[in-house]
């Protein structure tokens, strides 16, 4: 059996929404991101298997993506990310950043902004700080639990309102900020305009499976005392977002709580029993 349990990286953010604060050692810390899997050196996720620990990049099972839980109560800046082909043109290293969000919780007033409305392009970026209603130039959506938002590289995106979501993305940390809601942080308008792409927003509800060229994932909604069983012919990264559950693999039971993530090797059968409502999110290479 090959099963590794991950030790995530806690990322404090001033805009943290409160959903993840219990992961911080300091009770006054606002946590914005819980990085549950990454090979980037700035997020040194550790994998534990049978008493031994490994860096994610050194573990025998590798994934070409990064996974985090993200919690916000203040707006996330309007931003975009480079595509693979932009990286050498910008003098950067690594890969681009296409990502996908799966909504776990959202207040009724929350908004997600995806792409410019028809008739506008990146030339508007330079004017946003001067406009009376800059958000009106972007497509807006009201997220609900279970929604999927696909964010291909180059698409402008941001949020408002309290929200919690699962994010799967390429192993990239390049972000170009376009509009920061008056917080006076530096902007990256030149780079954002260079990598901008006029993608049509893709928004899905109650979708049981999503795939793109970089990753795939399938969320399973579980209620208390319900069991989900599965065996796949490929390795999986499995994240639990309820309060408590039991993962049974062969003759071993493993207790999982909110945010816990495990790597399951190919052809390993498991049963998952929820003791509270939540989403079990399974991810794999494309």
C-alpha positions as CSV (number, residue, x, y, z in Angstrom):
1,X,0.0,0.0,0.0
2,X,1.2,3.5,-0.8
3,X,-0.6,6.2,1.1
4,X,1.0,9.5,2.1
5,X,-0.6,12.1,4.4
6,X,0.3,15.7,3.7
7,X,1.4,18.4,6.2
8,X,0.1,21.6,4.6
9,X,1.7,25.1,4.6
10,X,-0.2,27.8,6.4
11,X,-0.1,31.2,4.6
12,X,-1.2,34.2,6.6
13,X,-3.0,36.9,4.7
14,X,-4.6,40.2,5.9
15,X,-7.7,39.4,3.9
16,X,-8.2,36.0,5.4
17,X,-11.9,35.1,5.8
18,X,-11.7,33.1,9.1
19,X,-12.4,29.6,7.7
20,X,-8.7,28.6,8.0
21,X,-7.5,30.5,11.1
22,X,-7.5,27.4,13.3
23,X,-4.5,26.1,11.4
24,X,-2.3,29.0,12.7
25,X,-0.3,28.6,15.8
26,X,-1.0,32.2,16.8
27,X,-4.8,32.6,17.5
28,X,-4.6,36.2,16.2
29,X,-3.3,35.2,12.8
30,X,-5.6,35.6,9.8
31,X,-5.0,32.7,7.4
32,X,-5.8,33.2,3.8
33,X,-4.4,30.1,2.2
34,X,-3.7,26.5,3.2
35,X,-1.4,25.0,0.6
36,X,-2.0,21.3,0.8
37,X,0.2,20.2,-2.1
38,X,2.9,22.0,-4.0
39,X,6.4,21.4,-5.3
40,X,7.4,25.1,-5.2
41,X,10.1,25.8,-2.7
42,X,8.2,28.7,-1.0
43,X,5.5,26.2,0.0
44,X,7.5,23.3,1.6
45,X,4.7,20.7,1.9
46,X,5.8,17.5,3.7
47,X,4.4,14.1,3.0
48,X,4.4,11.4,5.8
49,X,4.3,7.7,5.0
50,X,4.8,4.9,7.5
51,X,6.8,7.1,9.9
52,X,9.1,8.7,7.3
53,X,8.8,12.2,5.9
54,X,9.5,13.5,2.4
55,X,9.4,16.8,0.6
56,X,6.7,16.8,-2.1
57,X,9.3,17.1,-4.9
58,X,11.1,14.0,-3.5
59,X,8.1,11.8,-3.0
60,X,7.7,8.8,-5.3
61,X,4.3,10.0,-6.5
62,X,4.3,13.4,-8.3
63,X,1.6,15.7,-9.5
64,X,2.1,18.5,-12.0
65,X,-0.2,20.9,-10.1
66,X,-0.7,22.7,-6.8
67,X,-3.7,22.5,-4.5
68,X,-4.8,25.0,-1.8
69,X,-7.8,26.0,0.2
70,X,-8.4,29.8,0.1
71,X,-10.4,31.9,2.5
72,X,-11.2,35.6,2.0
73,X,-13.4,38.2,3.5
74,X,-11.9,41.2,1.8
75,X,-11.6,41.5,-2.0
76,X,-9.0,39.6,-3.9
77,X,-7.4,42.0,-6.3
78,X,-8.3,41.8,-10.0
79,X,-5.3,40.0,-11.5
80,X,-4.2,37.5,-14.1
81,X,-1.4,35.0,-14.6
82,X,0.9,34.1,-17.5
83,X,0.5,31.1,-19.8
84,X,3.3,28.7,-20.5
85,X,4.3,30.5,-23.7
86,X,4.5,33.8,-21.8
87,X,7.2,32.6,-19.4
88,X,10.3,32.9,-21.7
89,X,9.0,36.2,-23.2
90,X,8.8,37.7,-19.6
91,X,12.3,36.4,-18.7
92,X,10.8,34.1,-16.1
93,X,11.3,30.4,-15.2
94,X,8.9,27.5,-14.7
95,X,5.4,27.3,-16.1
96,X,2.3,29.4,-16.5
97,X,-0.8,29.4,-14.3
98,X,-4.1,28.0,-15.4
99,X,-6.3,27.3,-12.4
100,X,-9.8,26.2,-11.3
101,X,-11.9,27.1,-8.3
102,X,-14.4,24.9,-6.5
103,X,-16.7,26.8,-4.2
104,X,-17.1,25.4,-0.7
105,X,-18.8,28.3,1.0
106,X,-19.9,31.8,0.0
107,X,-22.0,34.6,1.6
108,X,-25.0,35.7,-0.5
109,X,-23.3,39.1,-1.3
110,X,-20.1,37.4,-2.6
111,X,-19.0,38.1,-6.2
112,X,-16.5,36.5,-8.5
113,X,-15.2,38.5,-11.5
114,X,-14.1,36.7,-14.6
115,X,-12.9,38.4,-17.7
116,X,-13.7,41.7,-19.3
117,X,-17.2,42.3,-20.8
118,X,-17.5,42.2,-24.5
119,X,-16.2,45.3,-26.2
120,X,-13.3,46.0,-23.8
121,X,-9.7,44.8,-23.8
122,X,-6.5,45.3,-21.8
123,X,-6.3,49.0,-22.7
124,X,-8.9,49.6,-20.0
125,X,-6.3,48.4,-17.3
126,X,-4.6,51.8,-17.2
127,X,-7.9,53.6,-16.6
128,X,-9.4,51.5,-13.8
129,X,-8.1,53.5,-10.9
130,X,-9.7,56.7,-12.3
131,X,-13.1,55.2,-13.1
132,X,-16.2,55.7,-10.9
133,X,-17.3,52.0,-11.2
134,X,-14.3,50.0,-12.5
135,X,-15.9,46.6,-11.6
136,X,-18.7,47.3,-14.1
137,X,-16.3,46.4,-17.0
138,X,-16.0,42.8,-15.8
139,X,-18.3,39.8,-15.9
140,X,-19.6,39.1,-12.4
141,X,-21.1,35.9,-10.9
142,X,-22.7,35.1,-7.5
143,X,-20.9,31.9,-6.4
144,X,-22.7,29.1,-4.5
145,X,-21.3,25.9,-2.9
146,X,-20.7,23.4,-5.6
147,X,-19.9,25.9,-8.3
148,X,-16.8,25.5,-10.5
149,X,-15.0,28.4,-12.1
150,X,-12.3,27.8,-14.7
151,X,-9.6,30.4,-14.9
152,X,-7.3,29.8,-17.9
153,X,-4.0,31.7,-18.0
154,X,-4.4,35.3,-19.0
155,X,-8.0,35.7,-17.8
156,X,-8.6,38.6,-15.4
157,X,-10.3,37.4,-12.1
158,X,-11.0,38.6,-8.6
159,X,-13.5,38.3,-5.7
160,X,-15.6,40.4,-3.3
161,X,-17.3,39.2,-0.1
162,X,-16.6,36.3,2.2
163,X,-15.8,33.1,0.4
164,X,-14.0,29.7,0.8
165,X,-12.8,27.6,-2.1
166,X,-10.6,24.8,-3.3
167,X,-8.1,25.9,-5.9
168,X,-6.2,23.6,-8.2
169,X,-3.6,25.2,-10.5
170,X,-0.3,24.7,-12.3
171,X,2.8,24.8,-10.1
172,X,3.2,28.6,-10.6
173,X,3.2,31.6,-8.3
174,X,3.3,34.5,-10.8
175,X,0.5,37.0,-10.3
176,X,0.0,40.3,-12.1
177,X,-2.1,42.7,-10.1
178,X,-4.5,45.0,-12.2
179,X,-6.9,46.6,-9.7
180,X,-6.5,46.5,-5.9
181,X,-9.6,48.1,-4.5
182,X,-7.8,51.1,-3.2
183,X,-5.2,49.3,-1.1
184,X,-2.3,51.1,-2.7
185,X,-0.2,48.0,-3.4
186,X,1.9,48.0,-6.5
187,X,0.3,47.1,-9.8
188,X,1.7,45.1,-12.7
189,X,-0.2,46.7,-15.5
190,X,2.4,46.2,-18.2
191,X,2.8,42.5,-17.5
192,X,-0.9,41.9,-17.1
193,X,-1.6,43.5,-20.5
194,X,1.1,41.4,-22.1
195,X,-0.4,38.1,-20.9
196,X,-4.0,39.1,-21.2
197,X,-6.3,36.8,-23.2
198,X,-10.0,37.4,-23.9
199,X,-11.3,34.0,-22.6
200,X,-15.0,33.5,-22.4
201,X,-15.9,32.7,-18.7
202,X,-16.7,29.1,-17.9
203,X,-18.9,28.6,-14.9
204,X,-20.4,25.2,-14.0
205,X,-22.8,24.1,-11.3
206,X,-23.3,20.6,-9.9
207,X,-20.6,19.3,-12.2
208,X,-19.3,15.9,-11.0
209,X,-16.1,16.0,-13.0
210,X,-13.8,18.6,-14.5
211,X,-10.7,18.3,-16.6
212,X,-8.3,20.5,-18.6
213,X,-4.9,19.8,-20.1
214,X,-3.2,20.3,-16.8
215,X,-5.3,18.5,-14.2
216,X,-8.6,16.9,-13.4
217,X,-10.7,16.6,-10.3
218,X,-14.1,15.3,-9.2
219,X,-15.9,16.5,-6.0
220,X,-18.1,14.1,-4.1
221,X,-20.7,15.5,-1.7
222,X,-21.0,13.3,1.4
223,X,-23.6,13.4,4.2
224,X,-23.0,11.9,7.7
225,X,-22.8,8.1,7.9
226,X,-22.5,7.9,4.1
227,X,-19.7,5.8,2.6
228,X,-17.9,6.4,-0.6
229,X,-15.7,3.7,-2.1
230,X,-13.3,3.9,-5.0
231,X,-10.4,2.3,-6.8
232,X,-8.6,4.1,-9.6
233,X,-5.9,2.9,-12.0
234,X,-3.9,6.2,-11.4
235,X,-2.6,8.0,-8.3
236,X,-4.9,10.6,-6.7
237,X,-4.7,13.5,-4.3
238,X,-7.7,13.4,-2.0
239,X,-8.8,16.4,0.2
240,X,-11.6,16.3,2.8
241,X,-13.5,19.5,3.6
242,X,-15.9,18.3,6.3
243,X,-15.3,18.3,10.0
244,X,-14.5,14.6,10.5
245,X,-14.3,11.4,8.5
246,X,-12.7,8.0,8.5
247,X,-10.6,6.7,5.5
248,X,-10.3,3.0,5.4
249,X,-7.5,1.4,3.3
250,X,-7.0,-2.3,3.6
251,X,-7.0,-3.0,7.3
252,X,-6.1,0.5,8.4
253,X,-8.5,3.4,9.5
254,X,-7.2,6.9,9.2
255,X,-9.1,9.9,10.9
256,X,-9.4,12.9,8.7
257,X,-10.5,16.4,9.6
258,X,-11.2,19.6,7.6
259,X,-8.4,20.3,5.1
260,X,-6.6,16.9,5.5
261,X,-5.2,15.6,2.3
262,X,-3.7,12.2,1.3
263,X,-1.9,10.8,-1.7
264,X,-3.4,7.5,-2.8
265,X,-1.4,5.3,-5.2
266,X,-2.8,3.7,-8.3
267,X,-5.1,0.6,-7.9
268,X,-5.5,1.1,-4.1
269,X,-9.1,0.5,-3.0
270,X,-10.4,2.7,-0.2
271,X,-13.7,3.4,1.6
272,X,-14.5,6.9,3.0
273,X,-17.1,7.4,5.7
274,X,-18.2,10.9,6.6
275,X,-19.2,11.8,10.1
276,X,-20.2,15.3,9.1
277,X,-21.3,16.9,5.8
278,X,-18.5,17.9,3.5
279,X,-16.9,17.5,0.0
280,X,-14.4,14.9,-0.8
281,X,-12.3,16.2,-3.6
282,X,-10.2,13.8,-5.7
283,X,-7.6,15.3,-8.1
284,X,-5.2,13.6,-10.6
285,X,-3.0,14.4,-13.5
286,X,-4.7,15.1,-16.8
